[in-house]
Amino acid sequence: AGMGGTAGMGGTAGMGGTAGMGGTAGMGGTAGMGGTAGMGGTAGATGNCAPTGTMCGTATTYCSGFAFAVGNKVMATCAVSTAGCITGKTWLFTCSQADCGAHAPGTAAGENYWTITQCN
C-alpha cells in the first residue's frame, strides 16, 4: 500500500497600487476699466466785442477773452480804487500792452495793461 500525495500551498499575495492626488488650480482673469471723459466747449460773449468808438460813452464795453490790440479803447467799470480807478465808476480804458484782453481793465490784474481816462 502506498500513501503519497503532494500537498502544496502556495500563492502570491500582492497589494499594489498607485495613489495620486494631483491637480492644477488656476484663477485668472483680466479686469479692465477704461474710458474717456471729455468736456469741451466754447463760451462766447454775446454782443459786439470788436472795439468801436474812441471816447467816453461811445467806446465798446470790454468783453472778456477778446483779443484787443494796443491802442484799442473800451469802456469798463472800476472794481478797485487804485491806478486812477474809483470803484464803481465806468471810464474809458486804452490797451497799452499786448495781451491786454486777458487782463480786465479796472482791476488790479489789468493795471499794467490798460491806461485810464476818467469820464465825467
N, CA, C and O atoms as a GROMACS GRO file, in nm:
protein
  480
    1ALA      N    1   0.086  -0.113   0.000
    1ALA     CA    2   0.000   0.000   0.000
    1ALA      C    3   0.091   0.120   0.000
    1ALA      O    4   0.200   0.122   0.057
    2GLY      N    5   0.042   0.213  -0.065
    2GLY     CA    6   0.124   0.334  -0.073
    2GLY      C    7   0.043   0.457  -0.040
    2GLY      O    8  -0.076   0.467  -0.067
    3MET      N    9   0.106   0.540   0.014
    3MET     CA   10   0.040   0.665   0.053
    3MET      C   11   0.130   0.776   0.005
    3MET      O   12   0.247   0.787   0.043
    4GLY      N   13   0.073   0.854  -0.075
    4GLY     CA   14   0.157   0.962  -0.124
    4GLY      C   15   0.069   1.075  -0.174
    4GLY      O   16  -0.047   1.057  -0.209
    5GLY      N   17   0.124   1.180  -0.174
    5GLY     CA   18   0.047   1.292  -0.227
    5GLY      C   19   0.133   1.419  -0.220
    5GLY      O   20   0.242   1.422  -0.164
    6THR      N   21   0.082   1.509  -0.274
    6THR     CA   22   0.152   1.636  -0.273
    6THR      C   23   0.058   1.739  -0.212
    6THR      O   24  -0.051   1.767  -0.262
    7ALA      N   25   0.103   1.788  -0.114
    7ALA     CA   26   0.024   1.895  -0.055
    7ALA      C   27   0.098   2.025  -0.082
    7ALA      O   28   0.214   2.041  -0.043
    8GLY      N   29   0.036   2.109  -0.143
    8GLY     CA   30   0.102   2.236  -0.172
    8GLY      C   31   0.012   2.354  -0.139
    8GLY      O   32  -0.109   2.355  -0.159
    9MET      N   33   0.073   2.441  -0.093
    9MET     CA   34   0.000   2.563  -0.063
    9MET      C   35   0.087   2.677  -0.112
    9MET      O   36   0.199   2.700  -0.064
   10GLY      N   37   0.037   2.741  -0.199
   10GLY     CA   38   0.119   2.849  -0.250
   10GLY      C   39   0.030   2.959  -0.302
   10GLY      O   40  -0.085   2.938  -0.339
   11GLY      N   41   0.083   3.065  -0.305
   11GLY     CA   42   0.007   3.175  -0.361
   11GLY      C   43   0.092   3.301  -0.363
   11GLY      O   44   0.203   3.308  -0.310
   12THR      N   45   0.040   3.391  -0.422
   12THR     CA   46   0.108   3.519  -0.430
   12THR      C   47   0.013   3.623  -0.374
   12THR      O   48  -0.098   3.646  -0.422
   13ALA      N   49   0.060   3.681  -0.276
   13ALA     CA   50  -0.021   3.787  -0.219
   13ALA      C   51   0.045   3.921  -0.254
   13ALA      O   52   0.162   3.945  -0.224
   14GLY      N   53  -0.029   3.998  -0.315
   14GLY     CA   54   0.030   4.127  -0.351
   14GLY      C   55  -0.070   4.239  -0.331
   14GLY      O   56  -0.191   4.223  -0.350
   15MET      N   57  -0.018   4.348  -0.294
   15MET     CA   58  -0.102   4.464  -0.279
   15MET      C   59  -0.026   4.577  -0.342
   15MET      O   60   0.079   4.620  -0.294
   16GLY      N   61  -0.078   4.622  -0.442
   16GLY     CA   62  -0.006   4.729  -0.508
   16GLY      C   63  -0.103   4.829  -0.563
   16GLY      O   64  -0.218   4.797  -0.593
   17GLY      N   65  -0.058   4.946  -0.575
   17GLY     CA   66  -0.145   5.047  -0.633
   17GLY      C   67  -0.072   5.180  -0.640
   17GLY      O   68   0.038   5.198  -0.588
   18THR      N   69  -0.133   5.261  -0.701
   18THR     CA   70  -0.078   5.395  -0.712
   18THR      C   71  -0.180   5.491  -0.657
   18THR      O   72  -0.294   5.499  -0.702
   19ALA      N   73  -0.137   5.561  -0.561
   19ALA     CA   74  -0.226   5.662  -0.505
   19ALA      C   75  -0.170   5.797  -0.547
   19ALA      O   76  -0.056   5.831  -0.517
   20GLY      N   77  -0.250   5.871  -0.614
   20GLY     CA   78  -0.201   6.001  -0.658
   20GLY      C   79  -0.308   6.107  -0.642
   20GLY      O   80  -0.427   6.082  -0.662
   21MET      N   81  -0.265   6.221  -0.607
   21MET     CA   82  -0.358   6.331  -0.598
   21MET      C   83  -0.288   6.448  -0.662
   21MET      O   84  -0.191   6.502  -0.609
   22GLY      N   85  -0.336   6.485  -0.770
   22GLY     CA   86  -0.271   6.596  -0.837
   22GLY      C   87  -0.374   6.678  -0.907
   22GLY      O   88  -0.481   6.630  -0.944
   23GLY      N   89  -0.341   6.801  -0.925
   23GLY     CA   90  -0.434   6.884  -0.998
   23GLY      C   91  -0.374   7.022  -1.019
   23GLY      O   92  -0.269   7.057  -0.965
   24THR      N   93  -0.442   7.097  -1.097
   24THR     CA   94  -0.398   7.233  -1.123
   24THR      C   95  -0.513   7.324  -1.089
   24THR      O   96  -0.623   7.313  -1.143
   25ALA      N   97  -0.486   7.413  -1.001
   25ALA     CA   98  -0.588   7.511  -0.966
   25ALA      C   99  -0.544   7.643  -1.023
   25ALA      O  100  -0.434   7.690  -0.996
   26GLY      N  101  -0.627   7.703  -1.101
   26GLY     CA  102  -0.589   7.830  -1.161
   26GLY      C  103  -0.703   7.929  -1.152
   26GLY      O  104  -0.820   7.895  -1.167
   27MET      N  105  -0.665   8.049  -1.130
   27MET     CA  106  -0.764   8.154  -1.128
   27MET      C  107  -0.702   8.269  -1.202
   27MET      O  108  -0.604   8.328  -1.158
   28GLY      N  109  -0.759   8.299  -1.310
   28GLY     CA  110  -0.701   8.408  -1.387
   28GLY      C  111  -0.810   8.490  -1.449
   28GLY      O  112  -0.920   8.442  -1.475
   29GLY      N  113  -0.779   8.612  -1.470
   29GLY     CA  114  -0.878   8.695  -1.534
   29GLY      C  115  -0.820   8.831  -1.564
   29GLY      O  116  -0.710   8.864  -1.519
   30THR      N  117  -0.892   8.905  -1.636
   30THR     CA  118  -0.849   9.040  -1.669
   30THR      C  119  -0.961   9.134  -1.630
   30THR      O  120  -1.074   9.121  -1.676
   31ALA      N  121  -0.927   9.226  -1.545
   31ALA     CA  122  -1.025   9.325  -1.507
   31ALA      C  123  -0.982   9.456  -1.570
   31ALA      O  124  -0.870   9.502  -1.548
   32GLY      N  125  -1.067   9.514  -1.645
   32GLY     CA  126  -1.030   9.638  -1.711
   32GLY      C  127  -1.137   9.742  -1.691
   32GLY      O  128  -1.257   9.714  -1.699
   33MET      N  129  -1.092   9.858  -1.667
   33MET     CA  130  -1.184   9.968  -1.655
   33MET      C  131  -1.123  10.082  -1.731
   33MET      O  132  -1.017  10.132  -1.693
   34GLY      N  133  -1.186  10.123  -1.835
   34GLY     CA  134  -1.128  10.231  -1.912
   34GLY      C  135  -1.237  10.316  -1.970
   34GLY      O  136  -1.350  10.272  -1.990
   35GLY      N  137  -1.200  10.436  -1.996
   35GLY     CA  138  -1.299  10.522  -2.058
   35GLY      C  139  -1.236  10.655  -2.093
   35GLY      O  140  -1.122  10.683  -2.056
   36THR      N  141  -1.308  10.732  -2.162
   36THR     CA  142  -1.261  10.863  -2.199
   36THR      C  143  -1.366  10.963  -2.155
   36THR      O  144  -1.483  10.955  -2.193
   37ALA      N  145  -1.322  11.056  -2.076
   37ALA     CA  146  -1.413  11.160  -2.033
   37ALA      C  147  -1.371  11.288  -2.102
   37ALA      O  148  -1.255  11.328  -2.094
   38GLY      N  149  -1.461  11.348  -2.166
   38GLY     CA  150  -1.428  11.471  -2.236
   38GLY      C  151  -1.524  11.580  -2.201
   38GLY      O  152  -1.645  11.558  -2.190
   39MET      N  153  -1.470  11.696  -2.184
   39MET     CA  154  -1.553  11.811  -2.158
   39MET      C  155  -1.498  11.921  -2.243
   39MET      O  156  -1.384  11.963  -2.225
   40GLY      N  157  -1.575  11.966  -2.332
   40GLY     CA  158  -1.525  12.073  -2.416
   40GLY      C  159  -1.636  12.164  -2.456
   40GLY      O  160  -1.754  12.128  -2.456
   41GLY      N  161  -1.597  12.281  -2.488
   41GLY     CA  162  -1.698  12.373  -2.532
   41GLY      C  163  -1.636  12.507  -2.560
   41GLY      O  164  -1.521  12.533  -2.526
   42THR      N  165  -1.713  12.589  -2.619
   42THR     CA  166  -1.668  12.723  -2.648
   42THR      C  167  -1.770  12.818  -2.589
   42THR      O  168  -1.890  12.812  -2.617
   43ALA      N  169  -1.719  12.905  -2.508
   43ALA     CA  170  -1.807  13.004  -2.450
   43ALA      C  171  -1.778  13.135  -2.519
   43ALA      O  172  -1.663  13.180  -2.523
   44GLY      N  173  -1.877  13.194  -2.572
   44GLY     CA  174  -1.857  13.320  -2.642
   44GLY      C  175  -1.938  13.429  -2.578
   44GLY      O  176  -2.051  13.409  -2.533
   45ALA      N  177  -1.879  13.544  -2.577
   45ALA     CA  178  -1.951  13.659  -2.524
   45ALA      C  179  -2.054  13.702  -2.628
   45ALA      O  180  -2.029  13.700  -2.748
   46THR      N  181  -2.167  13.741  -2.579
   46THR     CA  182  -2.270  13.785  -2.672
   46THR      C  183  -2.251  13.934  -2.696
   46THR      O  184  -2.196  14.007  -2.614
   47GLY      N  185  -2.298  13.976  -2.808
   47GLY     CA  186  -2.286  14.117  -2.840
   47GLY      C  187  -2.162  14.142  -2.924
   47GLY      O  188  -2.092  14.050  -2.965
   48ASN      N  189  -2.138  14.268  -2.947
   48ASN     CA  190  -2.026  14.306  -3.032
   48ASN      C  191  -1.906  14.341  -2.945
   48ASN      O  192  -1.910  14.438  -2.870
   49CYS      N  193  -1.802  14.262  -2.955
   49CYS     CA  194  -1.682  14.287  -2.875
   49CYS      C  195  -1.578  14.367  -2.952
   49CYS      O  196  -1.487  14.424  -2.891
   50ALA      N  197  -1.590  14.372  -3.082
   50ALA     CA  198  -1.492  14.446  -3.161
   50ALA      C  199  -1.494  14.592  -3.117
   50ALA      O  200  -1.599  14.656  -3.111
   51PRO      N  201  -1.375  14.645  -3.086
   51PRO     CA  202  -1.370  14.782  -3.033
   51PRO      C  203  -1.410  14.886  -3.138
   51PRO      O  204  -1.351  14.895  -3.246
   52THR      N  205  -1.510  14.963  -3.104
   52THR     CA  206  -1.551  15.075  -3.188
   52THR      C  207  -1.569  15.194  -3.096
   52THR      O  208  -1.596  15.177  -2.977
   53GLY      N  209  -1.556  15.310  -3.147
   53GLY     CA  210  -1.567  15.431  -3.064
   53GLY      C  211  -1.437  15.455  -2.989
   53GLY      O  212  -1.366  15.362  -2.954
   54THR      N  213  -1.409  15.581  -2.966
   54THR     CA  214  -1.281  15.615  -2.903
   54THR      C  215  -1.297  15.712  -2.787
   54THR      O  216  -1.198  15.760  -2.731
   55MET      N  217  -1.422  15.741  -2.750
   55MET     CA  218  -1.443  15.840  -2.645
   55MET      C  219  -1.532  15.782  -2.536
   55MET      O  220  -1.594  15.677  -2.553
   56CYS      N  221  -1.535  15.851  -2.424
   56CYS     CA  222  -1.623  15.813  -2.314
   56CYS      C  223  -1.766  15.801  -2.365
   56CYS      O  224  -1.818  15.893  -2.429
   57GLY      N  225  -1.828  15.688  -2.337
   57GLY     CA  226  -1.966  15.669  -2.375
   57GLY      C  227  -1.986  15.614  -2.516
   57GLY      O  228  -2.092  15.560  -2.546
   58THR      N  229  -1.884  15.625  -2.602
   58THR     CA  230  -1.901  15.572  -2.738
   58THR      C  231  -1.818  15.447  -2.761
   58THR      O  232  -1.844  15.370  -2.854
   59ALA      N  233  -1.718  15.425  -2.677
   59ALA     CA  234  -1.632  15.307  -2.693
   59ALA      C  235  -1.710  15.182  -2.654
   59ALA      O  236  -1.799  15.187  -2.569
   60THR      N  237  -1.676  15.069  -2.715
   60THR     CA  238  -1.738  14.940  -2.687
   60THR      C  239  -1.709  14.899  -2.543
   60THR      O  240  -1.600  14.926  -2.491
   61THR      N  241  -1.805  14.833  -2.478
   61THR     CA  242  -1.784  14.781  -2.343
   61THR      C  243  -1.686  14.663  -2.352
   61THR      O  244  -1.696  14.580  -2.442
   62TYR      N  245  -1.593  14.656  -2.258
   62TYR     CA  246  -1.493  14.548  -2.255
   62TYR      C  247  -1.560  14.412  -2.252
   62TYR      O  248  -1.654  14.390  -2.176
   63CYS      N  249  -1.510  14.319  -2.335
   63CYS     CA  250  -1.555  14.179  -2.338
   63CYS      C  251  -1.438  14.090  -2.299
   63CYS      O  252  -1.333  14.095  -2.362
   64SER      N  253  -1.457  14.010  -2.196
   64SER     CA  254  -1.351  13.919  -2.151
   64SER      C  255  -1.317  13.820  -2.261
   64SER      O  256  -1.406  13.762  -2.324
   65GLY      N  257  -1.188  13.799  -2.285
   65GLY     CA  258  -1.143  13.698  -2.380
   65GLY      C  259  -1.125  13.750  -2.522
   65GLY      O  260  -1.072  13.678  -2.606
   66PHE      N  261  -1.167  13.872  -2.550
   66PHE     CA  262  -1.149  13.927  -2.685
   66PHE      C  263  -1.003  13.967  -2.702
   66PHE      O  264  -0.941  14.016  -2.608
   67ALA      N  265  -0.949  13.946  -2.820
   67ALA     CA  266  -0.807  13.976  -2.846
   67ALA      C  267  -0.790  14.124  -2.883
   67ALA      O  268  -0.779  14.158  -3.001
   68PHE      N  269  -0.789  14.208  -2.783
   68PHE     CA  270  -0.771  14.351  -2.807
   68PHE      C  271  -0.627  14.379  -2.847
   68PHE      O  272  -0.534  14.308  -2.808
   69ALA      N  273  -0.609  14.484  -2.926
   69ALA     CA  274  -0.476  14.524  -2.970
   69ALA      C  275  -0.438  14.655  -2.901
   69ALA      O  276  -0.524  14.730  -2.856
   70VAL      N  277  -0.308  14.681  -2.894
   70VAL     CA  278  -0.259  14.804  -2.834
   70VAL      C  279  -0.325  14.922  -2.907
   70VAL      O  280  -0.326  14.928  -3.030
   71GLY      N  281  -0.380  15.014  -2.828
   71GLY     CA  282  -0.447  15.131  -2.885
   71GLY      C  283  -0.598  15.119  -2.886
   71GLY      O  284  -0.668  15.220  -2.898
   72ASN      N  285  -0.652  14.995  -2.872
   72ASN     CA  286  -0.797  14.978  -2.867
   72ASN      C  287  -0.852  15.045  -2.741
   72ASN      O  288  -0.788  15.045  -2.636
   73LYS      N  289  -0.971  15.103  -2.755
   73LYS     CA  290  -1.034  15.170  -2.641
   73LYS      C  291  -1.164  15.099  -2.605
   73LYS      O  292  -1.241  15.059  -2.693
   74VAL      N  293  -1.188  15.084  -2.475
   74VAL     CA  294  -1.310  15.019  -2.425
   74VAL      C  295  -1.363  15.094  -2.304
   74VAL      O  296  -1.290  15.168  -2.238
   75MET      N  297  -1.490  15.072  -2.276
   75MET     CA  298  -1.550  15.121  -2.152
   75MET      C  299  -1.552  15.006  -2.052
   75MET      O  300  -1.584  14.893  -2.088
   76ALA      N  301  -1.518  15.036  -1.927
   76ALA     CA  302  -1.521  14.934  -1.822
   76ALA      C  303  -1.546  15.002  -1.688
   76ALA      O  304  -1.515  15.119  -1.669
   77THR      N  305  -1.602  14.924  -1.596
   77THR     CA  306  -1.631  14.975  -1.462
   77THR      C  307  -1.518  14.935  -1.368
   77THR      O  308  -1.477  14.819  -1.363
   78CYS      N  309  -1.469  15.033  -1.293
   78CYS     CA  310  -1.359  15.008  -1.199
   78CYS      C  311  -1.405  14.916  -1.086
   78CYS      O  312  -1.511  14.936  -1.027
   79ALA      N  313  -1.324  14.814  -1.058
   79ALA     CA  314  -1.350  14.722  -0.947
   79ALA      C  315  -1.257  14.751  -0.830
   79ALA      O  316  -1.270  14.693  -0.723
   80VAL      N  317  -1.162  14.842  -0.852
   80VAL     CA  318  -1.065  14.878  -0.749
   80VAL      C  319  -1.054  15.030  -0.745
   80VAL      O  320  -1.101  15.100  -0.835
   81SER      N  321  -0.992  15.080  -0.641
   81SER     CA  322  -0.968  15.224  -0.630
   81SER      C  323  -0.818  15.249  -0.630
   81SER      O  324  -0.764  15.311  -0.537
   82THR      N  325  -0.751  15.201  -0.733
   82THR     CA  326  -0.608  15.221  -0.748
   82THR      C  327  -0.579  15.257  -0.894
   82THR      O  328  -0.665  15.238  -0.980
   83ALA      N  329  -0.462  15.307  -0.920
   83ALA     CA  330  -0.415  15.338  -1.055
   83ALA      C  331  -0.513  15.426  -1.132
   83ALA      O  332  -0.534  15.406  -1.252
   84GLY      N  333  -0.572  15.523  -1.063
   84GLY     CA  334  -0.662  15.616  -1.130
   84GLY      C  335  -0.807  15.572  -1.130
   84GLY      O  336  -0.894  15.650  -1.169
   85CYS      N  337  -0.835  15.451  -1.087
   85CYS     CA  338  -0.973  15.400  -1.083
   85CYS      C  339  -1.042  15.444  -0.954
   85CYS      O  340  -0.977  15.465  -0.852
   86ILE      N  341  -1.172  15.456  -0.962
   86ILE     CA  342  -1.255  15.474  -0.844
   86ILE      C  343  -1.364  15.368  -0.855
   86ILE      O  344  -1.440  15.365  -0.951
   87THR      N  345  -1.370  15.279  -0.754
   87THR     CA  346  -1.464  15.167  -0.756
   87THR      C  347  -1.604  15.213  -0.795
   87THR      O  348  -1.658  15.308  -0.738
   88GLY      N  349  -1.661  15.145  -0.893
   88GLY     CA  350  -1.797  15.172  -0.936
   88GLY      C  351  -1.808  15.271  -1.052
   88GLY      O  352  -1.916  15.284  -1.111
   89LYS      N  353  -1.701  15.339  -1.085
   89LYS     CA  354  -1.704  15.436  -1.196
   89LYS      C  355  -1.674  15.365  -1.328
   89LYS      O  356  -1.584  15.282  -1.335
   90THR      N  357  -1.750  15.398  -1.432
   90THR     CA  358  -1.728  15.341  -1.564
   90THR      C  359  -1.655  15.444  -1.649
   90THR      O  360  -1.708  15.551  -1.678
   91TRP      N  361  -1.532  15.409  -1.687
   91TRP     CA  362  -1.447  15.502  -1.759
   91TRP      C  363  -1.386  15.438  -1.882
   91TRP      O  364  -1.404  15.319  -1.909
   92LEU      N  365  -1.314  15.519  -1.957
   92LEU     CA  366  -1.252  15.477  -2.082
   92LEU      C  367  -1.113  15.420  -2.054
   92LEU      O  368  -1.033  15.481  -1.983
   93PHE      N  369  -1.086  15.304  -2.111
   93PHE     CA  370  -0.955  15.240  -2.096
   93PHE      C  371  -0.893  15.218  -2.233
   93PHE      O  372  -0.962  15.180  -2.328
   94THR      N  373  -0.762  15.242  -2.243
   94THR     CA  374  -0.690  15.221  -2.368
   94THR      C  375  -0.588  15.110  -2.347
   94THR      O  376  -0.508  15.114  -2.254
   95CYS      N  377  -0.592  15.010  -2.436
   95CYS     CA  378  -0.496  14.898  -2.427
   95CYS      C  379  -0.355  14.952  -2.446
   95CYS      O  380  -0.328  15.018  -2.546
   96SER      N  381  -0.266  14.924  -2.351
   96SER     CA  382  -0.130  14.977  -2.358
   96SER      C  383  -0.023  14.869  -2.376
   96SER      O  384   0.094  14.900  -2.399
   97GLN      N  385  -0.062  14.742  -2.366
   97GLN     CA  386   0.034  14.632  -2.382
   97GLN      C  387  -0.033  14.516  -2.455
   97GLN      O  388  -0.154  14.496  -2.446
   98ALA      N  389   0.050  14.440  -2.527
   98ALA     CA  390  -0.001  14.318  -2.591
   98ALA      C  391  -0.060  14.228  -2.484
   98ALA      O  392  -0.014  14.229  -2.370
   99ASP      N  393  -0.160  14.151  -2.519
   99ASP     CA  394  -0.229  14.059  -2.428
   99ASP      C  395  -0.315  14.132  -2.326
   99ASP      O  396  -0.350  14.075  -2.222
  100CYS      N  397  -0.350  14.259  -2.354
  100CYS     CA  398  -0.434  14.334  -2.260
  100CYS      C  399  -0.572  14.270  -2.245
  100CYS      O  400  -0.634  14.282  -2.140
  101GLY      N  401  -0.620  14.203  -2.350
  101GLY     CA  402  -0.752  14.141  -2.345
  101GLY      C  403  -0.766  14.033  -2.241
  101GLY      O  404  -0.877  14.000  -2.200
  102ALA      N  405  -0.653  13.977  -2.197
  102ALA     CA  406  -0.655  13.872  -2.096
  102ALA      C  407  -0.657  13.930  -1.954
  102ALA      O  408  -0.661  13.856  -1.856
  103HIS      N  409  -0.654  14.062  -1.943
  103HIS     CA  410  -0.649  14.129  -1.813
  103HIS      C  411  -0.757  14.237  -1.812
  103HIS      O  412  -0.745  14.337  -1.882
  104ALA      N  413  -0.859  14.216  -1.735
  104ALA     CA  414  -0.972  14.309  -1.735
  104ALA      C  415  -0.931  14.449  -1.690
  104ALA      O  416  -0.864  14.465  -1.588
  105PRO      N  417  -0.971  14.550  -1.766
  105PRO     CA  418  -0.944  14.688  -1.724
  105PRO      C  419  -1.026  14.721  -1.600
  105PRO      O  420  -1.137  14.670  -1.582
  106GLY      N  421  -0.971  14.807  -1.516
  106GLY     CA  422  -1.043  14.844  -1.394
  106GLY      C  423  -1.022  14.747  -1.280
  106GLY      O  424  -1.087  14.759  -1.176
  107THR      N  425  -0.932  14.650  -1.299
  107THR     CA  426  -0.900  14.554  -1.194
  107THR      C  427  -0.751  14.564  -1.162
  107THR      O  428  -0.675  14.622  -1.239
  108ALA      N  429  -0.711  14.508  -1.049
  108ALA     CA  430  -0.570  14.509  -1.012
  108ALA      C  431  -0.486  14.437  -1.118
  108ALA      O  432  -0.375  14.480  -1.149
  109ALA      N  433  -0.540  14.326  -1.173
  109ALA     CA  434  -0.466  14.250  -1.274
  109ALA      C  435  -0.448  14.328  -1.403
  109ALA      O  436  -0.354  14.304  -1.478
  110GLY      N  437  -0.538  14.422  -1.430
  110GLY     CA  438  -0.532  14.497  -1.555
  110GLY      C  439  -0.455  14.625  -1.549
  110GLY      O  440  -0.437  14.692  -1.651
  111GLU      N  441  -0.408  14.663  -1.429
  111GLU     CA  442  -0.343  14.794  -1.413
  111GLU      C  443  -0.228  14.820  -1.508
  111GLU      O  444  -0.213  14.931  -1.558
  112ASN      N  445  -0.146  14.719  -1.534
  112ASN     CA  446  -0.030  14.740  -1.620
  112ASN      C  447  -0.061  14.723  -1.768
  112ASN      O  448   0.026  14.745  -1.852
  113TYR      N  449  -0.184  14.684  -1.800
  113TYR     CA  450  -0.218  14.656  -1.940
  113TYR      C  451  -0.309  14.762  -2.002
  113TYR      O  452  -0.323  14.768  -2.124
  114TRP      N  453  -0.370  14.845  -1.919
  114TRP     CA  454  -0.464  14.946  -1.968
  114TRP      C  455  -0.433  15.082  -1.905
  114TRP      O  456  -0.395  15.090  -1.788
  115THR      N  457  -0.449  15.189  -1.983
  115THR     CA  458  -0.442  15.322  -1.924
  115THR      C  459  -0.585  15.375  -1.916
  115THR      O  460  -0.670  15.340  -1.998
  116ILE      N  461  -0.609  15.459  -1.818
  116ILE     CA  462  -0.745  15.504  -1.790
  116ILE      C  463  -0.764  15.651  -1.828
  116ILE      O  464  -0.674  15.734  -1.810
  117THR      N  465  -0.882  15.680  -1.878
  117THR     CA  466  -0.925  15.818  -1.900
  117THR      C  467  -1.055  15.833  -1.823
  117THR      O  468  -1.154  15.766  -1.852
  118GLN      N  469  -1.054  15.922  -1.725
  118GLN     CA  470  -1.173  15.940  -1.644
  118GLN      C  471  -1.279  16.016  -1.723
  118GLN      O  472  -1.250  16.117  -1.788
  119CYS      N  473  -1.400  15.966  -1.716
  119CYS     CA  474  -1.514  16.029  -1.784
  119CYS      C  475  -1.594  16.107  -1.683
  119CYS      O  476  -1.592  16.075  -1.564
  120ASN      N  477  -1.664  16.209  -1.727
  120ASN     CA  478  -1.748  16.289  -1.637
  120ASN      C  479  -1.874  16.213  -1.602
  120ASN      O  480  -1.958  16.264  -1.527
   0.00000   0.00000   0.00000
